[in-house]
Amino acid sequence: MNDLVVVPQTRQWNKLKALVLDSVSSPITKRVYNLGLDEFFAWLSVQEPRPGFTKATVSAWRVALESRGLGAVSINVRITAASNSSPLDWLCSPEAGDPPTKPVRP
């Protein structure tokens, strides 16, 4: 199953995704990150209970991608988009306050 996932967008999600996408300069990277982040959000939105944004969450996302039969490069690009996205930590937090104003790089 290598189909693209269609994700209903929320205003908060679009704002956070824009922060991540604005932090990269390559148009190709932006396009790939955009798709990867949408897929991650779709996957995350159906997880119960809603996990926080941790290494375990990213590892579970990797397992979900592997179960779809994706190749290593496809998986790594999607994982990189999600794991480099500190605003997602805010989105995943059940007690989230105001959204961040810029990505924080490790």
C-alpha positions as CSV (number, residue, x, y, z in Angstrom):
1,M,0.0,0.0,0.0
2,N,1.9,3.0,-1.3
3,D,-1.1,5.4,-1.7
4,L,-0.9,9.0,-0.6
5,V,-2.9,9.9,2.4
6,V,-5.4,12.7,2.2
7,V,-5.6,14.7,5.5
8,P,-8.2,17.2,6.5
9,Q,-6.3,20.3,7.5
10,T,-6.8,22.4,10.6
11,R,-5.8,26.0,10.9
12,Q,-3.3,25.1,13.7
13,W,-1.8,22.3,11.7
14,N,-1.3,24.6,8.7
15,K,0.4,27.2,10.8
16,L,2.7,24.7,12.5
17,K,3.5,23.0,9.1
18,A,4.3,26.4,7.6
19,L,6.9,27.0,10.4
20,V,8.6,23.7,9.6
21,L,8.5,24.3,5.8
22,D,9.8,27.8,6.1
23,S,12.8,26.5,8.0
24,V,14.1,24.7,4.8
25,S,15.2,26.5,1.7
26,S,15.0,23.8,-1.0
27,P,11.7,23.6,-2.9
28,I,12.1,19.9,-3.3
29,T,12.7,19.4,0.4
30,K,9.7,21.6,1.2
31,R,7.5,19.5,-1.1
32,V,8.7,16.2,0.4
33,Y,8.4,17.4,3.9
34,N,4.9,18.7,3.2
35,L,3.8,15.2,2.1
36,G,5.6,13.5,5.0
37,L,4.2,15.9,7.6
38,D,0.6,15.4,6.3
39,E,1.0,11.6,6.4
40,F,2.4,11.8,10.0
41,F,-0.5,14.0,11.1
42,A,-3.0,11.6,9.6
43,W,-1.3,8.7,11.3
44,L,-1.0,10.6,14.6
45,S,-4.7,11.7,14.6
46,V,-6.0,8.1,14.7
47,Q,-3.7,7.0,17.5
48,E,-5.4,6.3,20.9
49,P,-4.4,7.4,23.4
50,R,-2.8,10.3,21.6
51,P,0.9,9.9,22.2
52,G,3.2,12.8,23.0
53,F,6.0,13.7,20.6
54,T,8.7,11.4,21.7
55,K,11.3,9.1,20.2
56,A,8.8,6.3,20.8
57,T,6.2,8.1,18.7
58,V,8.6,8.5,15.8
59,S,9.7,4.8,16.1
60,A,6.0,3.8,16.0
61,W,5.6,6.0,12.9
62,R,8.6,4.1,11.3
63,V,7.0,0.8,12.1
64,A,3.7,2.0,10.4
65,L,5.6,3.1,7.3
66,E,7.5,-0.2,7.1
67,S,4.2,-2.1,7.3
68,R,3.1,-0.3,4.2
69,G,6.1,-1.7,2.3
70,L,7.8,1.6,1.7
71,G,11.5,1.6,0.8
72,A,14.2,2.8,3.2
73,V,14.7,6.1,1.5
74,S,11.0,6.9,1.5
75,I,10.7,6.0,5.2
76,N,13.8,8.1,6.1
77,V,12.5,11.2,4.3
78,R,9.2,10.9,6.1
79,I,10.9,10.3,9.5
80,T,13.2,13.2,9.0
81,A,10.3,15.6,8.3
82,A,8.6,14.5,11.5
83,S,11.6,14.2,13.7
84,N,13.0,17.6,12.8
85,S,9.7,19.3,13.5
86,S,9.8,20.7,17.0
87,P,6.4,22.5,16.5
88,L,4.9,19.0,16.3
89,D,5.8,18.6,20.0
90,W,3.4,21.4,20.7
91,L,0.7,19.8,18.5
92,C,1.1,16.4,20.3
93,S,1.0,17.9,23.8
94,P,-2.4,17.4,25.5
95,E,-1.8,20.6,27.6
96,A,-0.6,22.8,24.7
97,G,-0.8,26.5,25.1
98,D,0.0,29.0,22.4
99,P,1.7,27.6,19.3
100,P,5.4,28.2,18.8
101,T,6.5,31.1,16.7
102,K,9.6,29.4,15.1
103,P,11.0,25.9,14.9
104,V,13.6,25.0,17.5
105,R,16.5,22.9,16.2
106,P,18.2,20.4,18.4
